[in-house]
Amino acid sequence: MAYALQQLINGVTLGMIYGLIAVGYTMVYGIIGMINFAHGDVFMIGAFVSLVSLLGLAALGISAVPLALGLTLLGAVAISALYGWAIERLAYRPLRGSFRLAPLISAIGMSIALENYVQVVQGARVKPLAPVVPGGLTLMTEGSFAVQLGWMQVVIVVVTLAVLALFTWLVTKTPLGRAMRACEQDLKMAALLGIDTDRTISLTFVIGAALAAVAGLLFLLYYGSIDFYVGFIAGVKAFTAAVLGGVGSLPGAVLGGLLIGLIETIWSAYFSVQYKDVAAFSILAVALIFMPTGLLGRADVEKV
Amino acid sequence: MKALREAALSALVALGLFAPIVGLRTVPGERGLMLAPQPGLVAVLVGLVFVGRLGVHAYDRLRPPPGRAIVGPRLAAATARLGAWLAPALIALALIWPALVGRYYVDLAILVLTYVMLGWGLNIVVGLAGLLDLGYVAFYAVGAYAYALIAEFTGLGFWTCLPMAGLLAALWGVTLGFPVLRLRGDYLAIVTLAFGEIIRVVLLNWVSLTGGPNGISGIPRPTLFGLRFGSDGPGSFAGFFHLTSSPMQRIVFLYYVILGLAFFTNLVSLRLRRLPLGRAWEALREDEIACRSLGINITRTKLTAFAVGALFGGFAGAFFATRQGFVSPESFTFMESATVLAIVVLGGLGSQLGVALAAIVMIGGAELFREFADYRMLVFGLALVVMMVLRPRGLVSTRTPSVALGAPRVIGAEMVAQGRG
């Protein structure tokens, strides 16, 4: 019982991070119908910027944890958003109207390039970081097993919920959000009605990248180590989450993230750690085959 | 003036992009990680972006207006003639290659030819049928492990195991193909990617069968009609022909084996293109809905494309295993799939000659510039992006349709966007 509760806590924490990344996938897919393969790598860039920023602030002598974390969050979001914008501008925008596979191939190229760019400039080694927010609560003890709720986990859940609330407000209540939803429904019609679709698409990438950067910072804090390859695996899992929740549906992405986080944690705890990635990938295949619209998605009819 | 302002803006963006990631390198220090500033490198990169943006601006002004082909009809005809010459010249060069160069270059040619073969195999799936397969390395791995395991447990030789390895890989191709039949292009890509990773993780963790990360060693070498290489005496190649044994004989033999396998792949895909099946593949690539409404069996078309592509991947894998004498999951990462995909894309998605040229340039080039090995995948990735932006149909980008009403026309890459390619 206690063990299961602990896994539940860990799974939800992990799921929050996946959910944040998944939102970026689902937004871009909803609006221009392409899988932004490089999104996982933007997440990785966000984690690296966070690492650099935390180290830099420590070197400057800023030791107050909330201040350091706040500044890092702002820095990571700003730089990653810039990356998101630049990627869209350079690799995707020139391809609008090109043949079907072109944007996807371009995205794969961008993902490979970003991974190896970080490997070249930052080195291939795993980068460790000492715990920034140590300690936690002991919720209950059962025999010798104590259920821990780390302060870090509390921070992750609170930050994720706050960011998602802000994001929901942005999408539902602001003119930009309205433009985004209009573009998602019908890009051509939105353009005819005077919406600057290029700008809207750019901003979609920027917002997605910002969410991924938050996820990157939280991932770095939670695991305490990153390398240039984290974006690939986390990206595929977050994409799985987006598919599971229904591509195009924003609450679905968060729900899917939570499910993937829980499944992965429980699989590692009760079956085998080695095969945890196999579990996530199999879910992706099974979900796509038997439930292509996901949990909250709507059926997509292809018209000629 | 406008150009200068835009270039300055781009440089500013580049400063934001590069300053934190390139400018502050994390290095292990005494107490955890330390930061090592590299302002010079950032300055160089930002300067390059500034100059590059000005260059793009100048290029934009020189470029002909859209709708007119960059390459005029005369130049296109000239390149077509050159292409007609290039292929036989390359084949002739390939045939006499071992007589011309030393051991290192024969070894390099074996590596290049392995990728040419993989590229031609993947070309059937991606270039002809238009199914983006990001897990092609899985079939390569299945072929390699199938040969290694069959040889280990039954003691059969390379030539007996080769078809078995190919067929096993094809079987996996169909097994993967079945569930993903209904998926659209991008979803298909992700599922095949997941499949490739699943195979690798299983190979890595099924220690009792595959040896896990240690892999399988001592894989038997191929023989020439039962004649062994690398030893003297009866039953060996050197003994039979009364030669002195040298390691070069085995390498040259391996070279001709992979050359033969590659030619076989090429021949089969060229012939298949002329069959109704091959035409169905190309039709499928252009428009699945139109294909279905014309009564083409989508299931059979997709599955055969997967199976044939996987078959050649399996052959290449078996060859890889026998050449190395050793297989481990390390050789079958996603980057390998990406490399093969890059070769196919740069080669022009469907062009046999283009794939061969791309493999020569990318694999041969990467080997010759060894000291820049770290930059190899970075360049590959950027090349994919640049290729898609500038020439979406690849380096060799004019294609004659296999079937045409009236006189066949050469279609330039400019028209591809309109769906006429």
Interface residues (C-beta under 8 A of the other chain):
Chain A: M34 I35 I45 F48 V49 L51 V52 S53 L55 G56 A59 G75 A78 I79 L82 Y83 W85 A86 L90 A91 P94 L95 G97 S98 F99 R100 L101 A102 P103 L104 I105 S106 I108 G109 M110 S111 I112 A113 L114 E115 N116 Y117 V118 Q119 V120 V121 Q122 G123 R125 K127 P128 L129 A130 F232 V236 F239 V243 S272 Q274 Y275 D277 V278 F281 S282 L284 A285 L288 I289 P292 E302 V304
Chain B: V13 G16 L17 P20 I21 V22 L24 R25 T26 V27 P28 G32 L33 M34 L35 L41 V126 G130 L132 L134 P179 V180 R182 L183 R184 G185 D186 Y187 A189 I190 V191 L193 A194 F195 E197 I198 V201 V202 L204 N205 I289 A290 F334 M335 A338 L341 A342 V345 D374 Y375 R376 M377 L378 F380 G381 L382 A383 L384 V385 M387 M388 V389 P392 R393 V416 A417 G419 G421
